[in-house]
Amino acid sequence: MTQQTIDLDVRPSDRTISEDLNQSMQTAGAADQTESARNPQNQASRSCRNTGIHHVGLRAKNPAASAEFYRDILGMEIVGGSDPDHPIGATAFLSSRPDEESHEIALFANPAFAHVAFKVSSLADLRALYARVVERNIPIKLLADHGVSFAFYFDDPDGNMVEVYWPTGDLSLRLQPQMEPLDLSQPEKVLLKKLAAKHARAGAVAGERNGTTTVSRPNQFKYVPAGTGPSYRSPADQITFLITGEQTGGAFFMAEVSVPPGGGTPPHVHHREEETFYLQQGTLTIQVGGETVNASPGDSVHLPRGIVHCFRNTGNVDAQFLMLATPAGLEKFFEEVFCPAVDRSAEWPPMTEAFLGRALAAAPKYGLEFLRPA
């Protein structure tokens, strides 16, 4: 059996290892005392489970151009790629759920890398499936540590390449392509220790780059004093940041939104986050999924991702509400498109072609899709 590995540079992570990984390391110590852990081939007869197909690798003549197609037509986010001079050639990677899946489509100029990828729920399942493939004398084409995952590749009887992978839980390493050698014959505890050390090194590098040795974690306590968040204005509403993804580890973004009478948004879709509104003042007419809701102070409205919606202030005073976006990231759109609100009492700016063009150009980058009013 011929086994190949590709050794490429890995990009540093801006996050440390997750709590789930720490717990996995603790449980792996006991599991590796058994004969099956010392020799994963002995596990091949067990039931090997996968959680389904989670991404595909497609051949593309021009991966960058094809990635723009998936971005513009399906609203996916381009999360990585490589130039033609890269060791594996030109590539592009996209995800419609970057907070859940590092990528769902991988585009390759080299057709040899086209594949279908099955995800497993644990490193133990990955090693068991690997053992099953080896036991059946199926050649392993590639073993790789992708940063976001451990994976191995092989061909089915018709020559279609299959990937089986276990996500490491660190989506900050999602930018692809990344590959480092991987040896699944090593005990689980050893593999997890190496993974922890690599993430720790990457976090230290990120801290040095930012001028600090502290790396923010999602479960870290945060206190944000009142009035410290910036405000941004559009011709239709004003956004005051209360707490951002940088402060919540990417978990959520919360803002206070003010809408003048007659102001509001055109129909649009969020492909990356869910929104929840809590109306504090005034009235707000919200159209969502073909239904109309007239919200009053104290009302809450939850808007799932992927559903068309818009809102308008149909009252005589400024409407004010809290907006929660889960996960975070939407604040970056406001920072790029809206104007800083230096004087919060100033008159609302007029709608201009420049503002509309800026919003439409930035929207795909943040998983937003604006629709024509009905």
C-alpha positions in Angstrom: 0.0 0.0 0.0 1.3 3.4 -0.9 0.6 6.3 1.5 1.3 9.9 0.6 1.2 13.1 2.5 1.5 16.7 1.5 3.4 19.1 3.8 2.4 22.7 3.4 2.6 25.8 5.7 -0.3 26.3 8.0 -1.6 29.7 8.8 -1.6 30.8 12.4 -4.9 30.8 14.4 -6.3 33.8 16.2 -8.0 31.5 18.7 -7.0 29.0 21.3 -8.1 25.4 21.6 -11.8 24.9 22.4 -13.1 23.5 25.7 -14.4 20.5 23.9 -10.9 19.6 22.8 -9.6 19.9 26.3 -12.3 17.5 27.5 -11.6 15.1 24.6 -7.9 15.0 25.7 -8.9 14.0 29.2 -11.2 11.2 28.0 -8.7 10.0 25.4 -6.1 9.2 28.1 -8.2 6.4 29.5 -9.3 5.1 26.1 -5.7 4.8 24.8 -4.9 2.3 27.5 -6.9 -0.4 25.7 -5.6 -2.6 23.0 -8.0 -1.2 20.5 -6.6 2.3 20.9 -3.0 1.1 20.7 -3.9 -0.7 17.5 -6.8 1.0 15.7 -6.9 -1.8 13.1 -8.6 -3.9 15.8 -11.5 -1.5 15.8 -12.3 -2.1 12.1 -15.0 -4.7 12.9 -17.0 -2.2 15.0 -19.8 -0.2 13.6 -18.3 2.9 11.9 -20.6 5.9 11.8 -20.6 9.1 9.7 -22.9 12.1 10.0 -23.4 12.4 6.2 -21.9 14.3 3.3 -20.9 17.8 4.5 -19.0 19.2 1.5 -18.0 18.4 -2.0 -14.9 19.1 -4.1 -15.7 20.1 -7.6 -13.5 20.6 -10.7 -13.5 24.2 -12.0 -11.7 25.6 -15.0 -11.4 28.9 -13.1 -12.0 28.4 -9.4 -12.0 32.2 -8.6 -14.6 32.9 -11.2 -16.7 29.9 -10.2 -16.5 31.0 -6.6 -18.0 34.4 -7.6 -20.9 32.5 -9.3 -21.7 30.6 -6.1 -21.3 33.8 -4.0 -23.5 36.0 -6.3 -26.2 33.4 -7.1 -26.5 31.4 -3.9 -25.2 33.9 -1.4 -22.3 31.8 -0.2 -19.3 33.3 1.4 -15.8 32.8 -0.1 -13.6 31.7 2.8 -10.4 30.9 1.1 -8.5 29.8 -2.0 -5.1 29.6 -3.7 -3.4 30.9 -6.9 -2.3 28.6 -9.8 1.3 28.6 -8.5 0.2 26.9 -5.2 1.4 23.2 -4.8 -2.1 21.9 -5.4 -3.0 24.5 -8.0 -5.8 27.1 -8.1 -8.6 26.6 -5.6 -11.5 28.4 -4.0 -13.6 27.4 -0.9 -17.1 28.6 0.0 -19.5 28.1 2.9 -23.1 29.2 3.4 -22.7 28.5 7.2 -19.2 29.7 8.0 -20.0 29.6 11.7 -20.8 25.8 11.4 -18.9 24.4 8.5 -15.4 25.6 7.4 -16.5 25.1 3.8 -19.2 23.3 1.9 -17.9 23.6 -1.7 -14.2 23.3 -2.6 -13.3 24.2 -6.2 -10.1 22.8 -7.8 -8.5 23.5 -11.2 -6.8 20.1 -10.9 -9.6 17.5 -11.4 -7.6 15.0 -9.4 -8.7 16.7 -6.2 -12.4 16.4 -6.9 -14.1 14.5 -4.0 -17.1 14.0 -1.7 -16.5 14.5 2.0 -18.2 12.6 4.9 -17.9 14.0 8.4 -17.6 12.0 11.6 -18.5 13.1 15.1 -15.3 12.1 16.9 -11.7 11.4 16.5 -12.3 7.8 17.6 -14.8 7.4 14.7 -12.3 8.8 12.3 -9.6 6.4 13.4 -12.1 3.5 13.3 -13.1 4.3 9.7 -9.5 4.7 8.8 -8.8 1.2 10.2 -11.7 -0.3 8.3 -10.3 1.1 5.0 -6.8 -0.1 5.7 -8.1 -3.5 6.8 -9.8 -3.9 3.4 -6.5 -3.1 1.6 -7.9 0.1 0.1 -5.0 2.4 -0.7 -4.9 5.6 1.3 -4.3 8.5 -1.1 -3.7 11.2 1.4 -3.6 11.9 5.2 -3.9 15.5 6.2 -4.3 17.9 9.1 -6.2 20.7 7.6 -6.2 22.9 10.7 -10.0 22.8 10.8 -10.1 19.0 10.5 -8.2 15.7 10.4 -8.9 13.9 7.2 -7.9 10.9 5.0 -8.7 10.2 1.4 -9.3 7.1 -0.7 -11.0 6.1 -4.0 -14.2 4.1 -4.3 -14.4 1.2 -6.8 -15.3 3.6 -9.6 -12.3 5.9 -9.0 -14.2 8.7 -7.2 -12.2 10.2 -4.4 -13.8 10.1 -0.9 -12.7 12.2 2.1 -13.6 11.3 5.7 -12.9 14.0 8.2 -13.3 15.0 11.8 -13.6 18.8 12.6 -11.2 20.0 15.2 -13.6 22.6 16.4 -11.5 25.7 15.6 -13.2 27.6 12.7 -10.6 30.3 13.0 -8.4 28.0 11.0 -11.0 27.7 8.2 -9.1 29.5 5.5 -8.0 26.9 3.0 -6.0 25.2 1.6 -4.0 24.0 4.6 -2.3 20.7 5.0 0.2 19.1 7.4 1.2 15.5 7.7 -1.1 13.3 9.8 -0.5 9.8 11.3 -3.8 8.2 12.4 -1.9 5.2 13.7 -0.8 7.3 16.6 -2.8 7.0 19.9 -5.7 9.4 20.2 -4.2 11.2 23.2 -1.0 11.9 21.3 -2.9 13.4 18.3 -5.0 15.6 20.6 -1.9 16.8 22.5 -0.3 17.8 19.2 -3.4 19.6 18.2 -3.6 21.5 21.5 0.1 22.5 21.2 -0.4 23.8 17.7 -3.4 25.8 18.6 -1.6 27.3 21.6 1.4 28.3 19.5 -0.9 29.9 16.9 -2.7 31.8 19.7 0.6 33.1 21.0 1.6 34.3 17.6 -1.7 36.1 17.2 -1.2 37.7 20.6 2.2 39.0 19.7 0.9 40.3 16.4 -1.8 42.2 18.2 0.5 43.5 20.9 -1.0 41.4 23.6 -0.5 38.0 25.0 -4.2 37.6 25.9 -6.5 35.8 23.5 -10.2 36.4 23.8 -12.3 33.3 24.3 -16.1 33.0 23.8 -16.6 32.0 27.4 -14.6 34.9 28.8 -16.3 37.5 31.0 -16.8 40.8 29.3 -18.0 44.2 30.7 -18.9 47.0 28.2 -19.7 50.3 29.9 -22.7 52.2 28.6 -22.1 54.7 25.9 -18.8 53.3 24.8 -19.9 51.7 21.5 -19.8 53.6 18.2 -22.8 54.8 16.3 -23.3 54.6 12.5 -26.0 56.2 10.4 -27.7 55.5 7.1 -30.5 57.5 5.5 -33.0 55.1 7.0 -31.7 54.2 10.5 -29.0 54.6 13.1 -27.1 51.7 14.7 -25.4 52.1 18.1 -23.1 49.1 19.0 -23.7 47.7 22.5 -21.5 44.6 22.3 -19.7 43.2 19.3 -18.4 39.8 18.1 -14.9 40.8 19.1 -16.1 41.1 22.6 -18.3 37.9 22.6 -15.9 35.6 20.8 -18.1 35.7 17.7 -21.1 34.4 19.5 -23.4 37.4 18.9 -23.7 41.1 18.2 -26.1 43.5 19.9 -27.0 47.0 19.0 -29.6 49.7 19.6 -31.4 50.7 16.4 -33.2 54.0 15.9 -35.5 54.5 12.9 -37.1 57.9 12.0 -40.8 58.0 10.9 -40.9 56.5 7.4 -37.5 55.0 7.7 -36.7 51.3 7.4 -35.0 48.7 5.2 -35.8 47.2 1.8 -36.6 43.5 1.5 -33.4 41.5 2.2 -32.2 38.1 3.4 -29.5 37.2 6.0 -27.8 34.0 4.9 -25.4 33.9 7.9 -27.1 35.1 11.0 -30.5 35.2 12.8 -31.9 38.4 14.1 -34.1 39.2 17.1 -35.8 42.6 17.7 -37.1 43.9 21.0 -39.1 47.1 20.5 -38.5 49.8 23.2 -40.2 52.8 21.7 -42.6 53.7 18.9 -44.1 51.3 16.3 -42.5 49.1 13.7 -44.2 47.3 10.9 -42.2 44.2 10.0 -42.9 42.1 6.9 -41.4 38.6 7.2 -42.1 35.5 5.0 -45.2 37.0 3.5 -46.7 38.0 6.9 -47.0 41.5 8.4 -46.4 42.2 12.1 -47.2 45.5 13.8 -44.8 45.7 16.8 -45.4 47.9 19.8 -43.1 48.6 22.8 -42.3 45.4 24.7 -42.9 43.1 21.7 -40.1 40.7 20.4 -39.7 39.4 16.9 -37.3 36.6 15.9 -36.2 36.4 12.3 -34.5 33.1 11.2 -31.7 33.2 8.7 -32.7 32.7 5.0 -36.1 34.4 5.2 -37.0 37.5 3.4 -37.9 40.4 5.6 -38.0 44.2 5.9 -39.2 46.8 8.4 -40.6 50.4 8.4 -41.4 52.9 11.1 -45.1 53.6 10.5 -45.5 55.9 13.5 -45.0 59.6 14.2 -41.9 59.3 16.5 -38.5 57.6 16.2 -38.8 53.9 16.7 -36.2 52.3 18.9 -35.4 48.7 19.4 -32.6 46.3 20.5 -31.3 44.1 17.7 -29.5 40.8 18.5 -27.6 39.1 15.6 -26.4 35.5 16.1 -23.6 34.8 15.3 -21.7 38.0 15.2 -20.3 39.6 12.0 -23.1 41.8 10.8 -21.5 44.8 12.6 -18.7 44.7 10.0 -21.3 45.5 7.3 -22.5 48.6 9.2 -18.9 49.8 9.8 -18.2 49.5 6.0 -21.4 50.9 4.6 -22.8 53.4 7.2 -21.3 56.7 8.2 -20.1 57.4 11.7 -22.8 59.3 13.7 -20.6 61.9 15.4 -23.7 64.0 16.3 -26.5 61.7 17.2 -29.0 64.6 17.2 -28.2 65.7 13.7 -30.7 65.5 10.8 -30.9 62.3 8.9 -28.8 62.2 5.8 -30.5 62.0 2.4 -30.6 58.8 0.4 -27.9 58.9 -2.3 -26.8 56.7 -5.2 -23.4 56.5 -3.5 -24.9 54.9 -0.4 -27.0 52.5 -2.3 -24.0 51.4 -4.4 -21.9 51.0 -1.3 -24.5 48.8 0.3 -25.1 46.6 -2.7 -21.4 46.1 -3.3 -20.7 45.1 0.3 -23.7 42.9 0.9 -22.4 39.6 -0.6 -19.3 39.8 1.5 -21.4 39.6 4.7 -24.0 37.1 3.5 -26.7 39.8 2.8 -29.0 39.7 -0.2 -31.1 42.8 -1.1 -34.3 42.2 -3.1 -36.4 44.6 -5.1 -39.5 45.8 -3.3 -42.7 43.9 -4.4 
